[in-house]
């Protein structure tokens, strides 16, 4: 049995996990959890034994100097706890953050160990975040899909019941392990443009946090992430301007995306986006907009059109949720980098 010391009793805790590797295109998911750890000052209370799960020739340890003393950091998975306090749902809710590297071996034991922590901490739900490569333009809101294997959970939380078949990673395995153990579980997948997949991708990380906020009804501390997302998009815009072929390809993706979108956003989507804007504005009423821009200019107002998202892949694509950092005017002359050899999956 796992015995936890110096861990306070948690209130309605949700476990949020992300793993570097195959399921983390652009490091979007692991960056999102790392952002929450920093903003909420998460306290690490446990780390899995690295020798049980990692091949050190694949994920090598790092040597560093600590005031002249050489130390070694081993690749592993760490758990931290954050006391969120009052949530947007009107009640306190705490989070258990899990961040690590996809294990090299013993995946079933790895998942069982994480489930042991979840049981001891009274976790009510597990949300695993991932990112995949897709045919989506960087100029549009990042598509995020919420998936679950639980038909009841799909109905109550407006998630898609996964129908994916094929190779999977630790995100898919952990989600299935939770389902078989009777723990409600869901996964959130952000679609990252395959032509600009190199990390970091703050725009995709922001989209995941916005979708997580809607799912678990906890206000996410965004910090500098919206500004970082805007800067990332401007950087990709500049790269596209230097290559006409890339610009033409991005334009074709935009046209395909726009054709698949509804002519108008639903009233529910507009209301949800405006509510998020009001919550974050109220959190920092005196905060000035970065670089001379108004905070309101980056979020839709009631009655404005909010595009829906689609990657064109019915098994792994995202269809409903988007990041809120997208401007209402999307230019056509944007692009990125070459497509890598490997792609993620949506299991």
C-alpha positions in Angstrom: 0.0 0.0 0.0 1.2 3.5 -0.8 1.5 5.6 2.4 1.6 9.4 1.9 3.1 11.6 4.5 2.8 15.4 4.8 0.1 15.5 2.1 -3.0 17.4 3.3 -6.5 16.1 2.9 -7.6 17.2 -0.5 -11.0 18.5 -1.5 -12.7 16.8 -4.5 -9.3 16.3 -6.2 -8.8 15.8 -9.9 -5.6 14.2 -11.2 -4.2 16.0 -14.3 -1.4 14.1 -16.1 0.9 14.7 -19.1 3.9 12.8 -20.4 6.7 13.9 -22.7 7.3 11.7 -25.8 5.1 10.2 -28.5 1.9 11.6 -27.1 3.2 15.2 -26.7 3.6 17.0 -30.1 5.3 20.3 -29.6 5.6 19.5 -25.9 2.1 21.1 -25.6 0.7 18.8 -22.9 3.7 18.6 -20.7 4.2 22.4 -21.0 0.6 23.0 -19.9 1.0 20.9 -16.7 4.4 22.5 -16.1 2.7 25.9 -16.4 0.2 25.0 -13.7 3.0 23.8 -11.4 4.8 27.1 -11.7 1.7 29.3 -11.4 0.2 27.4 -8.5 3.6 26.6 -6.9 2.8 22.9 -6.8 4.6 20.9 -4.1 6.1 17.6 -5.2 5.3 14.8 -2.8 6.3 11.7 -4.7 8.4 10.5 -7.6 8.3 7.1 -9.3 11.5 5.0 -9.2 13.3 5.7 -12.4 14.9 2.3 -12.7 11.6 0.6 -12.7 10.3 2.3 -15.9 13.0 4.0 -18.0 15.7 2.9 -20.4 18.5 5.3 -19.6 20.0 4.9 -23.1 16.7 6.3 -24.4 16.1 8.9 -21.7 19.5 9.8 -20.3 20.0 11.3 -16.9 21.5 14.8 -16.6 24.5 15.8 -14.6 24.6 19.3 -13.1 26.5 21.4 -10.6 24.9 22.5 -7.3 27.3 25.0 -5.7 30.3 23.0 -7.0 28.8 19.6 -6.1 28.0 17.3 -9.0 24.4 15.9 -8.9 22.4 13.7 -11.2 18.8 14.2 -12.2 17.1 11.0 -13.3 14.2 10.8 -15.8 11.1 10.0 -13.9 7.5 11.0 -13.3 6.7 13.3 -10.4 3.4 14.1 -8.6 2.6 17.4 -7.0 -0.4 18.8 -5.3 -1.9 22.3 -5.6 -4.6 23.8 -3.4 -6.8 25.6 -5.8 -9.3 27.0 -3.4 -12.6 28.4 -4.7 -13.3 27.2 -8.2 -15.5 28.6 -11.0 -18.1 25.9 -10.0 -18.6 27.7 -6.7 -16.8 25.1 -4.5 -13.2 24.4 -3.6 -11.4 21.7 -5.7 -7.7 20.6 -5.5 -5.5 19.1 -8.2 -2.9 16.4 -8.3 -0.5 17.2 -11.1 1.4 14.3 -12.8 4.3 15.2 -15.1 6.9 12.9 -16.5 8.2 11.1 -19.5 6.5 8.2 -21.3 7.9 5.1 -19.7 10.1 2.7 -21.6 8.8 -0.5 -20.0 6.3 -2.0 -17.5 3.4 0.2 -18.5 0.8 -1.8 -16.6 2.8 -1.5 -13.4 3.4 2.2 -14.1 -0.3 2.8 -14.4 -1.2 0.7 -11.4 1.3 2.8 -9.3 -0.3 6.0 -10.4 -3.8 4.6 -9.7 -2.5 3.7 -6.2 -1.7 7.3 -5.6 -5.1 8.3 -7.0 -6.9 5.9 -4.6 -5.0 7.1 -1.5 -5.6 10.7 -2.3 -9.3 10.2 -3.1 -9.1 11.4 -6.7 -12.5 11.7 -8.2 -11.4 11.9 -11.9 -8.3 11.6 -14.0 -7.7 13.8 -17.0 -4.7 13.0 -19.2 -3.6 15.6 -21.7 -1.8 14.9 -25.0 -1.0 16.5 -28.4 -0.9 15.1 -31.9 0.2 16.3 -35.3 -2.5 17.2 -37.7 -3.4 19.0 -40.9 -4.5 22.2 -39.1 -3.3 25.7 -39.9 -1.4 27.7 -37.2 -3.5 30.7 -38.1 -6.7 29.2 -36.7 -7.8 28.4 -33.1 -6.1 25.2 -31.9 -8.6 22.2 -32.0 -8.9 20.3 -28.8 -10.9 17.1 -28.5 -12.1 15.5 -25.3 -12.3 11.7 -25.3 -13.4 9.0 -22.9 -14.1 5.3 -22.9 -17.1 5.8 -20.5 -20.4 6.3 -22.3 -22.0 7.9 -19.2 -19.1 10.3 -18.8 -19.3 11.2 -22.5 -22.9 12.3 -22.0 -22.5 14.1 -18.7 -19.4 16.0 -19.7 -20.0 16.5 -23.4 -17.0 14.4 -24.4 -16.6 12.1 -27.4 -16.7 8.3 -26.8 -13.4 7.2 -28.4 -13.6 4.9 -31.3 -9.9 4.9 -32.1 -8.1 1.7 -33.1 -4.4 1.4 -33.7 -1.1 2.1 -31.9 -1.4 4.0 -28.7 0.9 5.6 -26.1 0.9 6.0 -22.3 -2.0 8.5 -22.5 -4.3 5.8 -24.0 -3.1 3.1 -21.7 -3.5 5.1 -18.5 -7.0 6.2 -19.6 -8.0 2.5 -20.2 -6.4 1.5 -16.9 -8.6 4.1 -15.1 -11.7 2.9 -16.8 -11.1 -0.7 -15.9 -10.4 0.3 -12.3 -13.7 2.2 -12.1 -12.0 5.7 -12.0 -13.7 8.3 -14.3 -11.1 9.3 -16.9 -10.9 11.5 -19.9 -8.2 12.6 -22.3 -7.8 16.0 -24.0 -6.0 16.2 -27.3 -4.6 19.3 -29.0 -3.9 19.2 -32.7 -0.5 20.8 -33.5 0.3 21.8 -37.1 2.6 19.2 -38.5 4.7 21.8 -40.4 5.6 23.6 -37.2 5.8 20.8 -34.6 9.0 21.8 -32.9 8.5 22.8 -29.2 7.5 24.9 -27.6 4.0 25.5 -28.7 2.4 27.9 -26.2 -0.7 28.3 -28.3 -1.6 24.6 -28.1 -0.7 24.6 -24.3 -3.1 27.5 -23.9 -5.9 25.7 -25.8 -5.5 22.6 -23.5 -5.7 24.7 -20.4 -8.9 26.4 -21.6 -10.5 23.1 -22.4 -9.4 21.7 -19.0 -11.0 24.8 -17.3 -14.3 24.1 -19.0 -14.1 20.4 -18.1 -13.3 20.5 -14.4 -14.7 24.0 -13.6 -11.5 25.3 -12.2 -10.1 28.7 -13.3 -6.7 28.3 -14.9 -3.9 30.8 -14.1 -2.9 31.8 -17.6 -0.1 34.2 -16.7 2.0 35.1 -19.7 0.8 32.2 -21.8 -1.6 34.2 -24.0 1.1 36.7 -24.8 3.5 33.8 -25.5 0.9 32.3 -27.8 0.6 35.5 -29.8 4.4 35.8 -30.1 4.6 32.2 -31.3 2.0 32.8 -34.0 3.8 36.0 -35.2 7.0 34.1 -35.4 5.5 31.4 -37.6 3.9 34.1 -39.7 7.3 35.5 -40.4 8.7 32.1 -41.4 5.8 31.7 -43.8 6.5 35.0 -45.4 9.9 33.8 -46.4 8.6 30.7 -48.3 5.9 31.1 -50.9 5.3 27.3 -51.1 4.7 27.1 -47.4 2.4 30.1 -47.5 0.3 28.5 -50.3 0.1 25.3 -48.3 -1.1 27.1 -45.2 -3.7 28.9 -47.3 -5.0 25.6 -48.6 -5.3 24.3 -45.0 -7.1 27.5 -44.1 -9.6 27.1 -46.9 -10.2 23.4 -46.0 -10.7 24.4 -42.4 -13.1 27.3 -43.2 -15.1 25.2 -45.5 -15.7 22.6 -42.8 -16.7 25.2 -40.2 -20.2 26.3 -39.4 -21.2 29.7 -40.7 -21.7 30.9 -37.1 -20.6 29.8 -33.7 -23.3 28.5 -31.5 -24.8 30.7 -28.8 -23.5 28.3 -26.2 -19.9 28.6 -27.5 -20.1 32.4 -27.5 -21.5 32.5 -24.0 -18.8 30.1 -22.7 -16.0 32.2 -24.2 -17.4 35.4 -22.8 -17.7 33.9 -19.3 -14.1 32.9 -19.4 -13.1 36.4 -20.4 -15.0 37.9 -17.5 -13.5 35.4 -15.0 -9.9 36.2 -16.0 -10.6 39.9 -16.1 -12.0 39.9 -12.6 -9.0 37.9 -11.4 -6.7 40.8 -12.4 -8.8 44.0 -12.6 -5.8 46.3 -12.6 -3.7 44.3 -15.0 -2.7 46.3 -18.0 -2.7 44.8 -21.5 0.8 43.7 -22.8 2.5 45.8 -25.4 -0.2 48.3 -25.8 -3.0 45.9 -26.6 -6.3 45.7 -24.9 -7.1 42.4 -23.1 -10.6 42.6 -24.5 -9.3 42.7 -28.1 -8.1 39.2 -27.9 -11.4 37.6 -26.8 -14.8 37.5 -28.6 -17.7 39.4 -27.2 -21.3 38.3 -27.2 -22.6 38.1 -30.7 -19.2 37.8 -32.4 -18.4 34.8 -34.5 -16.1 32.2 -32.9 -14.9 29.6 -35.5 -15.2 25.9 -34.7 -12.3 23.6 -35.2 -11.6 20.5 -37.3 -8.5 18.6 -38.4 -10.3 16.4 -40.8 -9.6 13.1 -39.0 -12.7 11.6 -37.4 -10.8 9.4 -35.0 -8.2 11.7 -33.7 -9.2 15.2 -34.7 -10.5 17.9 -32.4 -13.9 19.4 -33.3 -15.3 21.6 -30.5 -12.9 23.5 -28.3 -10.4 26.2 -29.1 -7.8 28.5 -27.5 -9.1 32.0 -26.8 -6.0 33.8 -28.1 -7.0 33.8 -31.7 -7.6 37.2 -33.4 -10.8 37.6 -35.5 -8.7 38.6 -38.5 -6.6 35.7 -39.8 -4.0 36.5 -42.5 -3.5 34.2 -45.4 0.3 34.5 -45.8 1.4 32.3 -43.0 3.5 29.2 -42.7 6.1 27.2 -40.8 8.6 24.4 -40.9 9.1 21.0 -42.5 7.0 18.1 -41.4 8.8 15.7 -39.1 9.0 11.9 -39.6 6.9 10.9 -36.7 3.3 11.8 -35.8 1.2 11.4 -32.7 -2.0 9.5 -32.3 -5.3 10.1 -30.7 -5.9 7.0 -28.7 
